[in-house]
Amino acid sequence: MAQNPSEPPKVWTPPPALGGKFGSINRPTAGAQFTQELARGDKPLQLYSMETPNGIKVAILLEELAALGVAGAAYDAHRIDILKGEQFGSGFVAINPNSKIPALVDQSETPALPVFESGAILLYLAEKFGHFIPAGAQRAQCLSWLFWQMGSAPYLGGGFGHFYVYAPEKIQYAIDRFTMETKRQLSVLDNQLRDNEYLCGSEYTIADMAVWPWYGGVALGRVYNAAEFLDAQAYPNLLRWAHQIDGRAAVKSGSALFK
């Protein structure tokens, strides 16, 4: 009996061509796909990233630390072009087995310490240098919003962004499903920012640095060109916050670092 095309097989096998913007480079297995050494500079911190919402988070923090003149926070930036599959080179996989940007190597440690996942890097650097993370009870709130972003953004990026922009065919159900969740998340942020200057109150923290590239970018029309579609004007508190952070010099330089 022929299989119903609307039902998945008992065991999935990858199609010859997946389609979509990243279909030609994605694989169902992990590990290096080719041999390529990783560039290394002389500064204490080595950042490997690209100009994506996830990719600029750590760059923004490093630029904020530089603006404060924090000793030991000097860094070299190396662009990893994920559209060309450079994240699958052996050198990069050695510091991030998940083959995602950003990744950091702290050469001030012996042996040199690799850190991957944007939230982990933000937390590591904030704690290492003692900036942009509150003390006491406010620390828990900062971590709550930091981890909120880590758990929520895949619905915005891998869900909404994929089906609204990158998917080889437009599937209305998928667009509707992830648009609804994205707008709910925008509402969550708008509510939090109604009575707070920043996500954790009056203090600018790594939580803002994590959330702004995605949700500030959407609100300002820079991510997926979807501000009108998502009716970003309906979230005035989010827009006020997005513009306020956008005006910071370190945010501008960090956002432009890999362009």
C-alpha positions as CSV (number, residue, x, y, z in Angstrom):
1,M,0.0,0.0,0.0
2,A,1.4,3.4,-1.0
3,Q,2.1,5.7,1.9
4,N,-0.2,8.7,2.4
5,P,2.0,11.7,1.5
6,S,0.5,13.7,4.4
7,E,1.7,11.2,7.0
8,P,5.4,11.0,8.0
9,P,7.3,7.8,7.5
10,K,8.1,5.5,10.5
11,V,11.8,6.4,10.1
12,W,12.8,9.8,8.6
13,T,15.4,9.9,5.9
14,P,16.8,13.2,4.6
15,P,15.5,14.3,1.2
16,P,18.0,14.9,-1.6
17,A,17.4,18.6,-1.4
18,L,15.8,20.3,1.6
19,G,15.4,23.7,0.1
20,G,15.3,27.1,1.8
21,K,18.2,29.4,2.5
22,F,20.2,27.0,4.7
23,G,19.0,23.8,3.1
24,S,22.2,23.2,1.2
25,I,24.5,23.3,4.2
26,N,22.4,21.8,7.1
27,R,23.0,18.1,8.0
28,P,21.3,15.7,10.4
29,T,24.6,14.9,12.0
30,A,27.1,16.9,14.1
31,G,30.9,17.2,13.7
32,A,33.4,18.8,11.3
33,Q,32.6,18.6,7.6
34,F,36.1,19.8,6.4
35,T,39.5,20.7,7.8
36,Q,40.1,24.4,8.5
37,E,42.3,26.0,11.1
38,L,40.8,28.7,13.3
39,A,42.3,32.2,13.2
40,R,43.8,33.3,16.5
41,G,44.9,36.8,17.6
42,D,47.0,37.9,20.5
43,K,44.4,39.6,22.6
44,P,42.9,37.8,25.7
45,L,39.5,37.2,24.2
46,Q,38.9,35.7,20.7
47,L,35.3,36.2,19.4
48,Y,34.0,34.1,16.5
49,S,30.7,35.4,15.2
50,M,28.8,37.1,12.4
51,E,26.3,40.0,12.0
52,T,23.1,38.1,13.1
53,P,20.9,38.7,16.1
54,N,22.6,35.9,18.1
55,G,26.0,36.9,16.6
56,I,26.1,40.5,17.8
57,K,25.0,40.0,21.4
58,V,28.5,39.2,22.7
59,A,30.1,41.9,20.4
60,I,27.8,44.5,22.1
61,L,28.9,43.4,25.6
62,L,32.6,43.5,24.6
63,E,32.1,47.0,23.2
64,E,30.4,48.0,26.4
65,L,33.3,46.7,28.4
66,A,35.7,48.5,26.1
67,A,33.8,51.7,26.6
68,L,34.3,51.3,30.4
69,G,38.0,50.6,29.9
70,V,37.8,47.2,31.6
71,A,41.2,45.6,31.9
72,G,41.6,42.2,30.3
73,A,38.5,42.6,28.1
74,A,40.4,43.3,24.9
75,Y,39.4,41.0,22.0
76,D,40.0,40.0,18.4
77,A,36.9,39.5,16.3
78,H,36.8,36.8,13.6
79,R,33.9,36.5,11.2
80,I,32.4,33.1,10.7
81,D,30.3,33.1,7.6
82,I,27.5,30.7,8.4
83,L,26.0,31.1,4.9
84,K,29.2,29.5,3.5
85,G,29.2,26.7,6.2
86,E,32.3,28.0,7.9
87,Q,30.8,26.9,11.3
88,F,31.4,23.3,10.2
89,G,35.2,23.6,9.8
90,S,37.3,21.5,12.2
91,G,38.8,24.5,14.0
92,F,35.4,26.0,14.8
93,V,33.9,22.6,15.8
94,A,36.8,22.1,18.2
95,I,35.6,25.2,20.2
96,N,31.9,24.7,19.6
97,P,30.7,21.1,18.9
98,N,27.2,22.5,18.2
99,S,28.5,24.5,15.2
100,K,26.7,27.7,16.0
101,I,27.8,31.3,16.4
102,P,28.9,33.0,18.6
103,A,31.8,31.2,20.2
104,L,34.5,32.7,22.5
105,V,38.0,31.6,23.5
106,D,39.4,33.1,26.7
107,Q,43.2,33.0,26.1
108,S,43.9,34.5,29.6
109,E,43.0,31.1,31.0
110,T,45.5,28.1,31.0
111,P,44.6,26.1,29.0
112,A,42.7,28.5,26.8
113,L,39.0,28.2,27.6
114,P,36.3,27.9,24.9
115,V,32.8,29.1,25.7
116,F,29.8,28.6,23.4
117,E,26.1,29.5,23.4
118,S,25.4,33.3,23.5
119,G,23.8,33.3,26.9
120,A,26.6,31.3,28.5
121,I,29.2,33.7,27.0
122,L,27.3,36.8,28.2
123,L,27.0,35.4,31.7
124,Y,30.7,34.2,31.7
125,L,32.0,37.7,30.7
126,A,29.6,39.6,33.0
127,E,30.7,37.5,36.0
128,K,34.4,37.5,35.0
129,F,34.5,41.3,34.8
130,G,31.8,42.3,37.3
131,H,29.8,44.5,35.0
132,F,26.2,44.4,33.5
133,I,24.9,41.8,36.0
134,P,23.2,42.9,39.1
135,A,23.9,41.7,42.6
136,G,21.5,40.1,45.1
137,A,17.8,39.6,44.2
138,Q,18.1,41.6,41.0
139,R,20.6,39.0,39.7
140,A,17.8,36.4,39.7
141,Q,15.6,38.7,37.6
142,C,18.4,39.3,35.2
143,L,19.0,35.6,34.7
144,S,15.2,35.1,34.3
145,W,15.1,37.4,31.4
146,L,18.4,36.1,30.0
147,F,17.0,32.6,29.9
148,W,13.6,33.8,28.7
149,Q,15.4,35.0,25.6
150,M,17.2,31.7,25.1
151,G,13.9,29.8,25.4
152,S,11.7,32.2,23.4
153,A,13.9,33.3,20.4
154,P,13.8,29.9,18.7
155,Y,10.1,30.5,18.1
156,L,10.9,33.9,16.6
157,G,13.9,32.8,14.6
158,G,13.5,29.1,13.8
159,G,9.7,29.4,13.7
160,F,8.4,32.8,12.6
161,G,11.5,33.9,10.7
162,H,11.9,30.6,8.9
163,F,8.4,30.3,7.6
164,Y,7.8,34.0,7.0
165,V,11.1,34.6,5.1
166,Y,13.3,31.6,4.4
167,A,11.1,28.6,3.8
168,P,10.9,27.5,0.1
169,E,7.1,27.6,0.2
170,K,4.7,29.7,2.2
171,I,2.7,27.6,4.6
172,Q,-0.2,29.6,6.1
173,Y,-0.7,27.5,9.1
174,A,3.0,27.7,10.1
175,I,3.1,31.5,9.5
176,D,-0.1,32.0,11.6
177,R,1.1,29.7,14.4
178,F,4.5,31.3,14.9
179,T,3.2,34.9,14.3
180,M,0.8,34.3,17.1
181,E,3.6,33.2,19.4
182,T,5.9,36.0,18.3
183,K,3.2,38.6,19.0
184,R,2.6,37.1,22.4
185,Q,6.3,37.4,23.2
186,L,6.3,41.1,22.0
187,S,3.4,41.6,24.4
188,V,5.3,40.0,27.3
189,L,8.2,42.5,26.7
190,D,5.9,45.4,26.3
191,N,4.2,44.7,29.6
192,Q,7.5,44.3,31.4
193,L,8.8,47.6,30.0
194,R,5.7,49.6,30.9
195,D,7.0,50.4,34.3
196,N,10.7,49.6,33.8
197,E,13.4,51.5,31.9
198,Y,15.2,48.2,31.2
199,L,14.1,44.6,31.5
200,C,15.4,44.4,35.1
201,G,14.4,47.9,36.2
202,S,16.6,50.9,36.1
203,E,19.8,48.9,35.3
204,Y,21.0,48.0,31.8
205,T,22.2,44.4,31.9
206,I,23.2,41.4,29.8
207,A,19.5,40.6,29.7
208,D,18.9,43.7,27.5
209,M,21.9,42.8,25.4
210,A,20.5,39.4,24.8
211,V,16.9,40.4,24.0
212,W,17.5,43.6,22.0
213,P,19.2,42.1,18.9
214,W,16.1,39.9,18.3
215,Y,13.1,41.7,19.6
216,G,14.5,45.3,19.3
217,G,15.5,44.3,15.8
218,V,12.0,43.1,15.0
219,A,10.4,46.2,16.5
220,L,12.7,48.5,14.6
221,G,12.1,46.7,11.3
222,R,15.7,45.3,11.0
223,V,14.9,41.6,11.5
224,Y,12.9,39.9,8.8
225,N,11.5,43.3,7.7
226,A,8.4,42.3,9.7
227,A,7.6,45.4,11.8
228,E,4.5,46.3,9.8
229,F,3.3,42.7,9.5
230,L,3.7,42.2,13.3
231,D,2.2,45.7,14.0
232,A,5.2,46.8,16.1
233,Q,3.5,50.1,16.7
234,A,1.1,48.3,19.0
235,Y,4.0,47.8,21.5
236,P,5.0,51.4,22.5
237,N,7.0,50.4,25.6
238,L,9.0,47.9,23.6
239,L,9.7,50.5,20.9
240,R,10.8,53.1,23.4
241,W,13.3,50.6,24.9
242,A,14.4,49.5,21.5
243,H,15.2,53.0,20.4
244,Q,16.9,53.8,23.7
245,I,19.3,50.9,23.4
246,D,19.8,51.5,19.7
247,G,21.3,54.9,20.7
248,R,24.1,53.5,22.7
249,A,27.5,53.9,21.1
250,A,28.6,50.4,22.1
251,V,25.4,48.9,20.6
252,K,26.1,50.7,17.3
253,S,29.7,49.6,17.1
254,G,29.0,46.0,18.3
255,S,26.2,45.7,15.7
256,A,28.4,46.9,12.9
257,L,31.5,44.9,14.0
258,F,31.2,42.1,11.4
259,K,29.6,44.1,8.5
